[in-house]
Amino acid sequence: MNALQSLQKILSGGVIAIMRAPSAAQLLDAAKAIYEGGVDVIEVTMTTPGALSVVEQAVSQFGEQVLFGAGSVLDPETARLAILAGAQFVVSPTLNLDTIEMCKRYSVPVIPGAYTPTEILTAWEHGADIVKVFPASVGGPAYIKAIKAPLPQVRLAAVGGVTVENTAQFFSAGIDVVGVGAELVNTRLLESGAFDEITRRARAFRQEVEKARGR
């Protein structure tokens, strides 16, 4: 899958599942549950022990069914390692222009984090495929709407504080994709083996996106 196809998959689905866990085995089981719920774009954060190994295993196991990316990437060196391990997109909590450049070098979609209008436009001008508004809980949908008014050309992802209840509001405000972490998969669900619940939550988020898009 090339960069354009990967980007289209992210945008068409509208949901990026963000996974953090203490073990690789739990994440692979959770990835299966998330996929069964209709979410086929998953970000494995680099704060997860053995994250690169998880990405490598996941890409091998799921093939093109699921798009796996690396999250919490802070620098170009980590981005390169993630890409070499098989990451099909890269997400950062902050804006690092060298990380964007590294991802462009390898033709991998990059989603840097930003918050202010200046940061968001800087990320876009330097090649971000989508700009992650983080934390989206600060300002909420109203802030997204305010940003999109002068910057309608910028593709935005809302991450941080996204719930099933406010997903449609974020899309109505002009967001292109949401990133969902603990509201979808968290340590409590993983440790209790509640994979059916993870599937249910994934399906609920997908349904909200579809409703928000009028489908």
N, C-alpha and C positions, 0 to 999 in steps of 0.2 A: 504494500500500500504506500503510495507516494504522499508527499506533504499535503498536496491539495486534497487528495482523497481523505486523508486523516482529518484535516480541518473540516471538511464537509461532514464527516461522521460526527465530529464534536458538535457542530452547529445544528445538524438535523435532529440529533437526539435531545439536545437541550439540557442534559444533566451530566455532570461529572461526579462520580462517586469518589469521595476522598477517604482512603483507608489508612488507618494507623493501627498497629497491633504489636504485641510483644513477640509474636512468632510467625514464621513464614507459613506454616501449615494452616493456621487459622485464617490467614489472608486468602489463601487459595480456595479454601472452602467458602469464605465469604464472597469471593469473586464469583463463584458459581451461583450462589444465592442471588447476588445482585443481577447477574445476567438473566437468570430465570424470571426476575421481576421486570425485565425489559430495558434495563440500563446497560449499555454496552461500551461505555467509556469510563475507565477506572484509573484513578491517580494513586500511586503508592508513594507515600511520603518518605523522604530520605531520613526521617527521624525513626523509622521502623528498623529494628535490628536486622541486618542482612538484606536491606532493601534491594540492592542490585541483584542479589540472587533471586529474590522474589519476582522481580520484573522479568528476569531471564526465564525462570520456570513458568511464569504465567503466560508469556508470549509463546513459549513452546507448547504449552498445554491447550491454549484457547485458539491459537492461530489468528485468523482474521475475523473471528466471531466477536472478539472484544479488543478494543483499542486500549493499550496500557501505556501510561505515562509515569513520569517521575515528578514528585512534588517536593516542596520545601527545598528547592535547589537554590543555593545562595551564590554560586560562583561558576565561572565557565569550566573549571576543572571538573567539578561534580557533574555538570551538564554533559560533558564529553564522556565521562565514565558511564553515566546513565544511558546515553545514546548507544554506546558500544555494547551495553548489556541488553539492548533491545527496546529501550523506551521509545515510544512512537510520538510522544509530545513531552514538553517540559514546562513545569509550572513553578513560579517563584513567588514568595510572599512580598518581595521587595523589587525595586527597579535596579538592575545591574546591566548596563549597556553591553559589557563584554559577554555576558551570558546570552543576550539576544544575538550578538554577532556569532558566537559559537554555534548556536542552534541553526542560524541561517547557513553557516558553512556546511552543515551536515543535512540541510534541507529537512529539518524537523520543526513542526509548529511549536511556537513558544508563547507562553502566557505569563508575562511578568506582572507582579503586583504593583499597584499604584493607588493613590487616593485623591490627591488634589488635581484640578484641571491641568496644571502645568506638568505634573508627573505623568498623567494619562496621555497627554498630547506628545510629550517627549518619548514615551514608550512606543506610541503609534508611529511617530516619525522615524524612529530607529528600527522599525521592522517587526514590531509585535504583531502576531496574527490576531490575538484577542488580548485585551487588557483586563486584568483581574482587579476589580475594585474591592479592596480589602482594608479594613473589615467593613463589609456592607451593612452590618448591623448598626454602624454609626451613620446616621442619616437615612438609612433604609431606602425604600422605593422612591421617596420624594427627592432624595439626593441624586439618584440615578436619573430621574426625569430632568432635574436641573442641569446635570452634566450633558445629557443627550441633546438639549436644546441648542447649545452652541457647537457641539461636537457630534452631529448625527452620523458622521461617516465612520466613527470609531466603534468597532465591535467590543462589547463589554461583557465580562462575566462577573456575577455577584457571588462573593464567597465570604462566609462568616455571618452567622445568624440567619441563614436561609432555612425555612421550615416548610412543611406541606401547606400550612395555613397562609404563608405570605408569598409562595412561589408565583402564583398568578399575578400578584401585585407587582412583583419585580419585572415580569414580562410585559405587563401593561405599561410600566414606566420606561420600557425600551431596552431591557437587558436582552442579550442574545443567548446566554447560557448561565446556568447556576451550578455552583460547586457545593456539594453537600457532604458534610463529614459525620459528626456524632449523631445528627438527627436520622441518619440512614444506617450507619454501622458504628458501633462503639464497643469498648472493652467489655461492658456488662453483657451485651448480646453475644459477643464472641465466647466469653468464658462459660456462659450458660448453654452454648450450642443452639441458640435460638435462630437458626438459619431460615426457618419458615417466616419468622417475623421480619428478618432482613429483606426477604423476597417481597413480603407484603408492603414494606415501606418503599422499596424501589418502585414497585408498581404504582403506589400512590403518587410518588413524585412524577413519574412519567405521565400519569393521567392528568395531573394538574397542568403540566406543560402543554399537553394536547388540548386541554380545555382553554388555556390561555391563548393558544394559537388559533382557536376556533375550529378545531378539527373534530 
